Amino acid sequence: MLTILGFAMIATFLVLIMMKKMSPIAALVLIPALFCVIVGKGAHLGDYVIDGVSSLAPTAAMLMFAIVYFGVMIDVGLFDPIVRAILKFCKADPMRIVVGTALLAAIVSLDGDGSTTFMITVSAMYPLYKRLKMSLVVMTGVAAMANGVMNTLPWGGPTARAATALKVDATDIFVPMIPALAVGLVAVVVLAYVLGLRERRRVGTLSLDGAPVREPEPESETVLVGAGAGVASGGSGARAGAGVGIGGARGVVGGSGEAGDRGAESGDGSGDGSDDDFKGLDPNRPTLRPKLYWFNALLTVALLTAMIMELLPIPVLFLIGAALALTVNFPHIPDQKARIAAHADNVLNVSGMVFAAAVFTGVLTGTGMVDHMANWLVDTIPDGMGPQMGLVTGLLSLPLTYFMSNDGFYFGVLPVLAEAGQAHGVSTLEIARASIVGQPLHMSSPLVPAVYVLVGMAKVEFGDHTRFVVKWAVLTSLVILAAGILFGII
């Protein structure tokens, strides 16, 4: 019964947010509370929630101060050179912009932290997508998949968890998987290229001086986009009648008449598309601190280095970093308050989502639903599949790491799978390697706090992001699994 209720709770949550019948925060709180009562453990709801909040409180603190820190770095112009470099590569071409998103997310993911990756990637790419009226879910989807592939780095989390749970060396898991993961990263770039071509056909291409290079071709299907209250719905209504070129130049990007009048609203929920949305590229904004550029760059490098070396807990590092960044760049208290207020919406949205997710995970774990779901899946494996436990583990890693936390999967389910594999002659290392192939999908799980940073900063509805990314993330994970089997790694 707990198995059925567990899957029903997850399905109810996903359906309601994808159909936009409830906001993610409300769904994360009310649905598990309801199912907790249905299970007959409503009296323990408070304990489950407190346990969940306690486990995620450090993550919420880290995200709060990380958003403030990187928000300040964006304000003072630390990432402006990155934006200019990407812009030079992209040349206002939607295809290049999407590919650039994948490459930037992959490179920044080397620090091993998804939240940092998404903050930097969205900060750099968001103005380009907005200016060209491109689909914001393409940006969030590509960034999430690229980060998911890179999340398998030994210091990224999943590989270390698998090594700890199975008592093997993380290097022995990761190094042999490099060819398969490289194929997965190539798959993300190829997918970005294909999606970029779709965006190019939909919105057209501008030169940097704003002169139209080509008119967009009519297309009956467009990528759904959610940002605030706006949702793209296909056809010409999803395209702007006139788009602002990079740097303020104007160029026609498609549509006219009523469709054009609605363009800024229907394509990405950007309102009137005014330049106020693009302060990240404004070279004259008052918050710029060019004389402190190298201080800010060194502070950021030092912060990321300390995070990788685990000199202090990550929340403490970002707390100290945010305090230093504010004090040095904005020595006057009113200016500091203004910067904090400027990023308060992001802080509240993300931290609120994390604490709401704590209710969901707390109920799943506390009621025992997650354990019953995992055991049921393991028990359904046919005996004849024993020698193929590597393949089975890889396939199971997709739904299991999506519907439960990495801790729950790697410490609760993986040891059982490894034991079953050993009984059929499959090595523990093969099981461990197969267990990390689902990470491209995992990074868009509603139980991953970093994804709320991604959709929050991109102003994309979580349901739209989920509807768009799941199929592509599953495909990417299967490509990694197939490559691992083909190369004899799994």
Salt bridges, closest charged atoms under 4 A:
ASP75 OD2 - ARG339 NH1 2.89
ASP75 OD2 - HIS343 NE2 2.76
ASP80 OD1 - ARG285 NH2 3.00
ASP93 OD2 - ARG200 NH2 2.59
GLU199 OE1 - ARG202 NH2 2.94
GLU217 OE2 - ARG214 NH2 3.02
GLU258 OE2 - ARG262 NH1 2.82
ASP275 OD1 - ARG131 NH2 3.47
ASP407 OD1 - ARG161 NE 2.50
ASP464 OD2 - LYS20 NZ 3.01
ASP464 OD1 - ARG467 NH2 2.51
